[in-house]
Amino acid sequence: MASHDRPGQPAGGGSGGLYGWLDERLGLSAILAFASEKRVPVHRREFWYALGGLTLFLFAVQIATGILLILYYRPSGAEAYESVQFIVTQVEFGWLIRNIHGWSANLLVAAAFAHMFSVWLLKAYRQPRELTWVSGAILLLLMLAFGFSGYLLPWNELALFATKVGTGIVGAVPFVGPFAMRVLRGGDDVTGATLSRFYGFHVAVLPAVTTLLVMFHVLLVQRQGMSVPLDVERRQASGEPARSRPFFPDFLLRDAVLWYVAIGVVAALSAFLPWELGKKADPFAAVPPGIRPEWYFVAMFHTLKLIPGHVAGIEGERIGIFGFGLAAVLLIAVPFLDRRASRGERSPVFSLMAWAAIVYGVVFTIVGYLAK
C-alpha cells in the first residue's frame, strides 16, 4: 500500500520534530541558506564592519531595558521622580536595569557616531549605496532625539533646566522655532505637560519611526552587500581575487564577541559608576550651576555660547542654529555631493571634512566640559 504525505507537507517529507514543524511554516531552511551564502569582504579595515552590528545590538538593549522600566515608570510631574526612585531602591535589580539603560544609551550614540565616520572615511556611501547612507544619517539624528527626550524623564533638577535650555534653542529657529518650542513643551514653559510629551516621543513615536528605518537600512545593506575601500576595489578591478568569509557563523561570531565585550563594559559602568538621581525638579528653584546637556550636545552648546549676541544685526544664536541645520543637511547629502568617490576616484576634500568634524566634536566637547 502506497504511503501518503500529510496534508500541507511537501512530497519527499522533511525533517521531523519541532524544527520541521517550524520550518514548514516559517521557511527556516531558506533563512539559514541565505545566511550561509552571505559573505563578508576580507581586508585590513574589515573591523569597521562590526560597528554597525554593535549599534544595532545596543539599540536592542535599549528596547529590552526600556520595556522593563516602563512597567514601573509613571510619566507625570507629580509621580515621575518618585517612580524612578522606587525603581532604583525597591524593585529587584531595578537600579541595574536603569543604569544599563542609561550607559547603553550613551554607548549607542558613541557607536553610531563611530559607525558614521567609518563609513564616511571608507567612502562606503558611494553609488549605489546613497540611500543606505541617507537612512543611516537620519538614524543618527533619531538617536540624538532619543537622548534629548529621555534626559527629562527622571524629572530631576538638572534635566528640567537642561531641557529648558534645549527647547529654548529650538525656539530660536527662524520662523518655525516658537511654534516648535510650544509643541515640544506643551505650552510656554517646561512643565508636567512637557514630561508627558517627551515620554510619548521617547516610548512611542521615536521607537516606531526608528524601527521602520532600521528595517529599511538593514534591508539595503542586505540588498547591496558590504562596500570595500576604494583601494581594494581598484585592486580587484585590476585582477586581484576578492577575499571573503561567510557571515554565518564566522563573522556573526566575531560580532557576538564584540557584543559580549560591550555588555561587559556597560555592566561594569552600571555597577561602579551608577547614574545619580539628584534632586526632584522644581520649576521655581534657582538655576543650579554647571547646567549642560549630555556629552553629545556639549560641542554644539558650547559653540552657541561662543557666538556673539548679534552678528551683522542678526541674533547670534539664530546664526548658530542655521549653521548646525545646514551641517545636518550637508551630512545627509554627502553621497550626492561626493561624485568623485562614486566614480572610484579619491576625494580628499570629503575625507578632510570628516576629520575636521571629528576634531571639532572632540575639542569642543572637552573645552565645553572644562569651561565654567
SVG drawing of the C-alpha trace seen along z (x, -y; Angstrom):
<svg xmlns="http://www.w3.org/2000/svg" viewBox="-4 -95 50 97">
<polyline fill="none" stroke="black" stroke-width="0.4" points="0.0,0.0 1.4,-3.4 2.2,-5.8 0.6,-9.3 2.2,-12.5 0.5,-14.5 -1.7,-17.4 0.4,-20.6 3.8,-18.8 5.7,-18.8 6.3,-15.5 9.5,-13.9 8.9,-14.7 11.4,-16.7 13.0,-16.8 10.6,-16.0 10.1,-17.3 9.7,-20.9 12.2,-22.2 10.4,-20.5 7.1,-22.0 8.5,-25.5 10.4,-25.1 7.3,-24.2 5.5,-27.3 8.3,-29.9 10.8,-28.7 13.7,-28.5 15.8,-26.4 15.6,-29.3 16.7,-31.8 19.6,-29.6 20.6,-29.0 20.6,-32.8 22.7,-33.3 25.2,-30.6 25.5,-32.1 26.0,-35.7 29.7,-36.6 31.7,-39.5 34.7,-41.0 38.1,-40.4 40.6,-43.3 42.7,-45.0 39.9,-47.5 37.1,-45.0 37.0,-45.6 34.9,-48.7 32.1,-46.5 31.4,-45.4 30.3,-48.9 27.0,-48.6 26.2,-45.4 27.3,-46.9 25.0,-49.9 22.1,-47.5 22.9,-45.4 22.9,-48.4 19.6,-49.6 18.2,-46.2 19.5,-46.6 17.7,-49.9 14.4,-48.4 14.7,-45.5 15.7,-47.6 13.2,-50.4 10.3,-47.9 11.3,-46.8 11.4,-50.4 8.1,-51.3 6.4,-48.7 7.1,-50.9 7.6,-54.4 4.8,-57.0 5.0,-59.9 3.6,-62.7 5.2,-65.7 3.8,-64.5 5.0,-60.9 7.8,-60.6 10.7,-61.3 9.2,-59.0 8.6,-56.2 12.3,-56.3 13.3,-56.4 11.1,-53.4 12.7,-51.5 16.2,-52.2 15.5,-51.5 12.6,-49.0 12.4,-47.0 14.7,-44.0 17.6,-44.8 15.8,-48.0 18.9,-50.0 20.9,-47.8 18.3,-48.0 18.1,-51.8 21.9,-52.1 22.3,-49.7 19.6,-51.7 21.5,-54.9 25.0,-53.7 24.0,-51.7 22.2,-54.8 25.5,-56.7 27.5,-53.9 24.8,-53.6 25.3,-57.3 29.1,-56.8 28.9,-53.7 26.5,-55.4 29.0,-58.3 31.9,-55.9 29.9,-53.9 29.0,-57.0 32.6,-58.3 34.0,-54.9 31.5,-54.8 32.4,-58.3 36.2,-57.8 35.9,-54.5 33.6,-56.2 31.1,-53.3 28.3,-55.7 29.3,-55.7 27.0,-54.5 24.7,-52.5 24.6,-52.9 23.4,-56.5 20.1,-55.6 22.0,-53.4 23.9,-56.5 20.9,-58.7 18.9,-56.3 21.9,-55.9 22.4,-59.6 18.7,-60.1 19.0,-57.2 21.9,-59.1 19.7,-62.1 17.0,-59.9 19.5,-58.6 20.2,-62.1 16.5,-62.8 16.1,-59.7 18.8,-61.1 17.2,-64.5 13.7,-63.2 14.9,-60.6 17.0,-63.1 13.9,-64.7 12.1,-61.6 13.7,-61.2 12.2,-64.7 15.2,-65.9 16.6,-69.3 19.4,-69.1 17.1,-67.5 14.5,-70.2 16.8,-73.2 18.8,-71.4 15.5,-70.8 14.6,-74.5 17.9,-75.4 17.5,-72.7 13.9,-73.6 14.9,-77.3 17.5,-76.7 14.7,-75.1 12.7,-78.2 15.5,-80.3 15.0,-78.6 13.8,-81.2 10.1,-81.2 9.0,-77.8 11.1,-78.0 8.5,-79.4 5.8,-77.1 8.1,-74.0 9.1,-75.0 5.5,-75.2 4.8,-71.8 7.7,-70.3 6.9,-71.9 3.1,-71.6 2.9,-75.3 5.2,-78.2 7.3,-76.6 8.7,-73.2 6.1,-71.6 4.5,-68.2 2.9,-68.5 6.4,-68.6 7.3,-65.5 4.2,-63.7 5.0,-64.8 8.7,-63.7 7.6,-60.4 5.2,-59.9 8.0,-60.8 10.5,-58.6 8.5,-55.4 6.1,-55.6 6.9,-58.0 10.6,-57.7 10.7,-53.8 8.1,-53.4 9.9,-55.6 13.4,-54.2 12.3,-50.6 10.9,-51.1 14.0,-53.0 16.3,-50.4 14.5,-47.7 14.9,-49.7 18.6,-50.4 19.3,-46.7 17.3,-45.7 19.5,-48.0 22.7,-46.5 21.5,-43.0 20.4,-44.0 23.7,-45.8 26.2,-43.9 29.1,-45.5 31.2,-48.0 35.0,-47.7 37.5,-50.6 38.4,-52.3 41.9,-50.9 40.6,-47.3 38.0,-47.9 40.7,-49.1 42.9,-46.1 40.0,-43.8 39.2,-45.6 42.8,-45.0 42.5,-41.3 43.3,-40.7 40.9,-38.0 38.3,-39.1 38.6,-37.6 35.6,-37.0 34.4,-34.9 30.9,-33.5 28.7,-35.8 27.3,-32.8 28.9,-31.6 32.3,-33.2 31.5,-37.0 28.5,-36.6 30.7,-35.0 33.1,-37.9 30.2,-40.3 29.0,-38.3 32.4,-38.7 32.2,-42.5 28.6,-42.4 29.8,-40.4 32.6,-43.0 30.1,-45.8 27.6,-44.4 30.6,-43.7 31.6,-47.4 28.0,-48.5 27.6,-46.2 30.9,-47.4 29.9,-51.1 26.5,-50.4 28.0,-48.8 30.8,-51.2 29.5,-54.5 25.8,-54.5 23.6,-57.4 22.7,-59.8 19.1,-60.6 19.7,-64.1 17.0,-66.4 13.4,-66.4 12.6,-69.1 11.3,-72.4 10.3,-74.9 10.5,-77.7 14.0,-76.9 17.1,-78.9 19.1,-77.5 21.8,-75.2 25.4,-76.0 27.1,-73.9 24.0,-73.1 25.0,-71.5 23.4,-68.9 24.5,-65.3 28.1,-65.0 26.9,-64.5 25.3,-68.0 28.1,-69.8 30.1,-70.8 27.0,-72.5 26.0,-74.0 29.5,-75.5 29.7,-76.8 26.4,-78.7 27.8,-80.2 30.9,-81.5 28.9,-83.2 28.4,-87.0 24.9,-88.1 24.4,-89.8 26.4,-89.4 25.6,-92.0 22.3,-92.8 21.2,-89.1 20.8,-87.3 23.9,-85.2 22.0,-82.1 19.9,-82.1 23.1,-82.1 24.4,-79.1 21.2,-77.2 21.2,-77.9 24.8,-76.6 24.0,-73.4 20.9,-72.8 22.9,-73.4 25.5,-70.9 22.9,-68.3 21.6,-68.7 25.1,-68.5 25.7,-65.4 22.7,-63.7 23.7,-64.9 27.3,-63.7 26.8,-60.8 25.2,-63.2 28.0,-65.8 31.0,-63.5 30.7,-62.4 34.4,-61.6 34.0,-58.7 31.1,-57.3 33.5,-57.2 36.0,-55.3 38.4,-58.3 39.9,-59.7 38.1,-62.6 40.5,-64.2 38.2,-67.2 35.4,-65.0 37.9,-63.0 39.3,-66.3 35.7,-67.3 35.2,-64.1 38.4,-64.6 37.6,-68.3 34.2,-67.2 35.8,-64.7 38.4,-67.2 35.7,-69.8 33.5,-67.4 36.3,-66.2 37.9,-69.5 34.7,-71.5 33.3,-68.7 36.4,-68.8 36.5,-72.6 32.8,-72.7 33.2,-70.4 36.2,-72.4 34.5,-75.8 32.8,-77.2"/>
</svg>
